[in-house]
């Protein structure tokens, strides 16, 4: 059994159209927070924002030694770096991270809600309840804590990105009931942010199956990577077909579930103008 292919081409690295060093994708002056920034997708995302010229990149993780190393890499790329040892489910600590960031830098422009947990693969009859529920504690509760901190502290016009999974909205895949359900709950929370806060740009992204410590538990083949910096850019190269979707007439395309778009076409060397279509994840016709 395999996942459906959302794009005609499988990617294993960034390519020219989404290279974070492109001037039109610049993050110059932006203050970025990445949760779960010590390894894997979080680390790569933090470094990508540094490459795109972010003023400061703030990373969190439970493993202080890992984020200290990433912070050094960020600094070498020219951005200021701060790191905080923090459990995603510790609301007081996450609030401290956001408060300290805003107090020092004056703004929070981008938050990548990336901290997550993948339970051991198990059918429902075999699942260990504590491990099964841990996905909801970290992915759903922890995700909500970061989202709430974002809406309380972020600057007007800021961007919120949550890392989700194809398991949240694709057909049954054995052994991942907890992970898919916990990420689906997070996806619904992101929809609420979209409706309640029109001043923000809100994205949920399914980055593919990346070769990380977390995904190695799944025994699934590696797929393409995420496009986080692209989503935060204000460039004309990121255009959504809002005029073709009346469901988005009030605030077109601020909520965009990247994995849900069968119209996505990201080909080698091709510009993404007009390639990302608007989408909803609430079952309404697109």
Helices and strands as residue ranges (DSSP letters): G 16-18, G 23-25, E 31-34, H 40-51, E 56-61, H 64-76, E 80-85, H 91-105, E 110-113, H 129-135, I 136-142, H 143-153, E 159-163, G 166-168, H 177-196, E 201-205, G 215-217, H 228-232, G 242-244, G 246-248, E 255-257, G 258-260
